[in-house]
Amino acid sequence: MDGRDVRGHYEGLAAEYDEHWVYGPDYVPWMSGRIAEALRLGPADRVADIGSGTGLFAREVAQRVQPRHPILCVDPSEAMLGQLGTLPSADLTPVVASAEDIAEGRARLPYERLDAMWLKESVHHVADPAHTLRGLASRLAPGGRLLVVMLPATIQYPLFEAALARFEELQPDPAVIEGYLQAAGLEAGLSHVEHELRIDRDKYLGMVRARYMSLLSTFSDSEIEKGVEEMRAAHPEPVLVFPDRFAFVLGRRAGESS
Ligand SMILES: C[S@@+](CC[C@H](N)C(=O)[O-])C[C@H]1O[C@@H](n2cnc3c(N)ncnc32)[C@H](O)[C@@H]1O
């Protein structure tokens, strides 16, 4: 998908996005806890969530960390950021910009340097990740941390075959992202976290029809319907249970945090 298609995809999804992810009460708090721990966030840190979408995870991180400076929710989609307004938190500041805008200094941020930033499931939308991650890393204060949260190169979701195959074609390899962070001068490491998802089958089929993953937007309506039929036949069980595994690629800039 090019940038315009990506924007269109999220403009269409924004109003329902949180509904898709709040399918279990544990997932968002669990993931937000892992992000806050990996980044060792403290209340004094100046933090940005790059490709924050609706701020679902930033809000939860803010509740945990009680930041003294608002967390910057950076996203090129105004529609996704528009959902921040419905969240009961004054700890989030929306910034309409892309990762590239921040990396290149085209968008001004309220903080000169950042102590921590994360990109959760947004790095695959960045056109030149090596270059952009280098630019983002340059915005870190000494001791600053940058975390890329992404799906691994293969996933075990109960999707139809063609969708799983296309995922593998499109998904960047976390080990390659780790190399980009090292090339950007950060000390980098790769680890994984895993969470078991349990989701009502019909709800999940509805999410696939709503193209909850951007890769599903590469299929026509008839291909999606065919895929949903394939999933229905492969999964007669009323509740789907599958592992949701994420790669955590963490980079740290040398020096002491202030
Ligand atoms: C799968 S959503 C993830 C949203 C959020 N991080 C989450 O995990 O719920 C991907 C987000 O990346 C944003 N995005 C698309 N292109 C981007 C870019 N070039 N830079 C930063 N974010 C981008 C989209 O607008 C969308 O909100």
Ligand as a Chemical Component Dictionary entry (heavy atoms), coordinates in Angstrom:
data_LIG
# 
_chem_comp.id                   LIG 
_chem_comp.type                 NON-POLYMER 
_chem_comp.pdbx_formal_charge   0 
_chem_comp.three_letter_code    LIG 
# 
loop_
_chem_comp_atom.comp_id 
_chem_comp_atom.atom_id 
_chem_comp_atom.alt_atom_id 
_chem_comp_atom.type_symbol 
_chem_comp_atom.charge 
_chem_comp_atom.model_Cartn_x 
_chem_comp_atom.model_Cartn_y 
_chem_comp_atom.model_Cartn_z 
_chem_comp_atom.pdbx_ordinal 
LIG C1  C1  C 0  -1.742 -0.714 12.998 1  
LIG S1  S1  S 1  -1.950 0.964  13.431 2  
LIG C2  C2  C 0  -1.173 0.950  15.030 3  
LIG C3  C3  C 0  -1.691 2.056  15.918 4  
LIG C4  C4  C 0  -1.189 1.954  17.363 5  
LIG N1  N1  N 0  0.256  2.057  17.440 6  
LIG C5  C5  C 0  -1.680 0.660  17.970 7  
LIG O1  O1  O 0  -0.869 -0.242 18.172 8  
LIG O2  O2  O -1 -2.895 0.593  18.236 9  
LIG C6  C6  C 0  -0.742 1.790  12.433 10 
LIG C7  C7  C 0  -0.718 3.302  12.620 11 
LIG O3  O3  O 0  0.426  3.814  11.912 12 
LIG C8  C8  C 0  0.047  5.053  11.335 13 
LIG N2  N2  N 0  0.967  5.378  10.237 14 
LIG C9  C9  C 0  0.810  5.153  8.906  15 
LIG N3  N3  N 0  1.872  5.646  8.236  16 
LIG C10 C10 C 0  2.726  6.166  9.169  17 
LIG C11 C11 C 0  3.985  6.834  9.097  18 
LIG N4  N4  N 0  4.602  7.029  7.937  19 
LIG N5  N5  N 0  4.530  7.289  10.262 20 
LIG C12 C12 C 0  3.913  7.072  11.455 21 
LIG N6  N6  N 0  2.719  6.442  11.566 22 
LIG C13 C13 C 0  2.142  5.992  10.446 23 
LIG C14 C14 C 0  -1.387 4.825  10.899 24 
LIG O4  O4  O 0  -2.072 6.060  10.681 25 
LIG C15 C15 C 0  -1.940 4.018  12.079 26 
LIG O5  O5  O 0  -2.513 4.842  13.058 27 
# 
loop_
_chem_comp_bond.comp_id 
_chem_comp_bond.atom_id_1 
_chem_comp_bond.atom_id_2 
_chem_comp_bond.value_order 
_chem_comp_bond.pdbx_ordinal 
LIG C1  S1  SING 1  
LIG S1  C2  SING 2  
LIG S1  C6  SING 3  
LIG C2  C3  SING 4  
LIG C3  C4  SING 5  
LIG C4  N1  SING 6  
LIG C4  C5  SING 7  
LIG C5  O1  DOUB 8  
LIG C5  O2  SING 9  
LIG C6  C7  SING 10 
LIG C7  O3  SING 11 
LIG C7  C15 SING 12 
LIG O3  C8  SING 13 
LIG C8  N2  SING 14 
LIG C8  C14 SING 15 
LIG N2  C9  SING 16 
LIG N2  C13 SING 17 
LIG C9  N3  DOUB 18 
LIG N3  C10 SING 19 
LIG C10 C11 SING 20 
LIG C10 C13 DOUB 21 
LIG C11 N4  SING 22 
LIG C11 N5  DOUB 23 
LIG N5  C12 SING 24 
LIG C12 N6  DOUB 25 
LIG N6  C13 SING 26 
LIG C14 O4  SING 27 
LIG C14 C15 SING 28 
LIG C15 O5  SING 29 
# 
